[in-house]
Amino acid sequence: MAESFRVDVVSPEAVVWSGEAELVTARTTEGDIGIMAGHEPTMAALATGSAEIHAGKDKVTVAVHGGFLQIFRNQVTLLSDRAEIVEGDADAAREHAQALRQAEESALVEESE
């Protein structure tokens, strides 16, 4: 069994998910990243899309709208302007994140009018 590490997914409104995981995959502005226990310290900008958290037999898919990823001392923090647990696979999370981005762009257009 793989070694676990602490994962926190945080948005301004709430802690979206917090717990122990064996694997986290996320999309950064530099490309996809896979994180397991003992990963070197890293800071990266998150791209809008999905992150998957593998915790035991469970897989949690989180739609994120930008933000940052930090890996430090066997702890991973995903800090995003908007983050939400979604049902289904990574494709569903990408679609959800795209809808969030479009809603935010629409709100910005309405504010400027």
C-alpha positions in Angstrom: 0.0 0.0 0.0 1.3 3.5 -0.9 2.2 5.9 1.8 -0.3 8.7 2.4 0.1 12.4 2.9 -2.1 15.4 3.9 -4.2 17.1 1.2 -6.3 20.3 1.7 -8.4 21.9 -1.1 -9.3 25.5 -0.1 -11.4 28.2 -1.6 -12.2 31.7 -0.1 -15.5 30.3 1.0 -14.5 27.1 2.7 -12.3 24.1 3.0 -13.6 22.0 0.1 -11.8 18.8 0.9 -9.3 17.8 3.5 -7.8 14.4 4.4 -5.2 11.8 3.7 -4.4 10.6 0.1 -1.9 8.4 -1.7 -2.0 10.3 -5.0 -3.0 13.7 -6.3 -3.1 14.7 -10.0 -3.7 18.3 -11.1 -3.2 20.5 -14.1 -0.8 23.4 -13.7 0.0 26.2 -16.2 3.2 24.2 -17.0 1.4 20.9 -17.5 0.0 18.0 -15.5 1.5 16.9 -12.2 1.2 13.7 -10.2 2.0 13.9 -6.5 2.8 11.0 -4.2 4.3 11.0 -0.6 7.8 12.4 -0.4 7.4 14.7 -3.4 9.9 17.5 -3.5 8.7 21.0 -2.3 7.0 22.7 -5.2 4.9 25.8 -5.9 2.9 26.0 -9.1 0.0 28.0 -10.6 -3.1 25.9 -11.2 -4.8 25.9 -14.5 -8.6 25.8 -14.7 -9.6 22.2 -14.9 -9.7 19.2 -12.6 -7.7 17.7 -9.8 -8.1 14.1 -8.7 -7.5 12.9 -5.2 -7.0 9.2 -4.6 -7.7 8.5 -1.0 -7.8 4.7 -0.3 -10.4 3.2 -2.5 -12.1 6.6 -3.1 -11.4 9.0 -5.9 -12.5 12.6 -5.4 -12.6 14.9 -8.5 -12.4 18.6 -7.8 -13.1 21.3 -10.4 -10.7 24.2 -9.8 -10.7 27.7 -11.3 -7.1 28.8 -11.3 -5.1 29.3 -8.1 -2.0 27.8 -6.6 -0.6 24.4 -5.6 1.9 24.0 -2.8 3.8 20.9 -1.8 5.7 21.2 1.4 6.7 18.7 4.1 4.5 15.9 2.8 1.4 18.2 2.6 -0.3 19.3 -0.5 -2.5 22.4 -0.6 -4.6 23.5 -3.5 -5.8 27.1 -3.1 -8.3 28.2 -5.7 -10.6 31.1 -6.3 -13.3 28.5 -6.9 -13.2 24.9 -6.1 -16.0 22.4 -6.0 -16.2 18.6 -5.7 -17.9 17.2 -8.9 -19.4 13.8 -9.6 -18.0 11.7 -12.4 -14.6 11.7 -14.2 -12.1 14.3 -15.1 -13.9 15.2 -18.3 -17.0 16.2 -16.2 -14.7 18.3 -14.0 -13.2 20.1 -17.0 -16.7 20.8 -18.4 -17.7 22.1 -14.9 -14.6 24.3 -14.7 -15.4 25.7 -18.2 -18.9 26.6 -17.1 -17.4 28.4 -14.0 -15.0 30.3 -16.3 -17.8 31.4 -18.6 -20.1 32.4 -15.7 -17.2 34.6 -14.3 -16.6 36.2 -17.7 -20.3 37.0 -18.1 -20.3 38.6 -14.6 -17.3 40.7 -15.6 -19.0 41.9 -18.8 -22.2 42.8 -16.9 -20.2 44.8 -14.3 -18.5 46.8 -17.0 -21.8 47.8 -18.6 
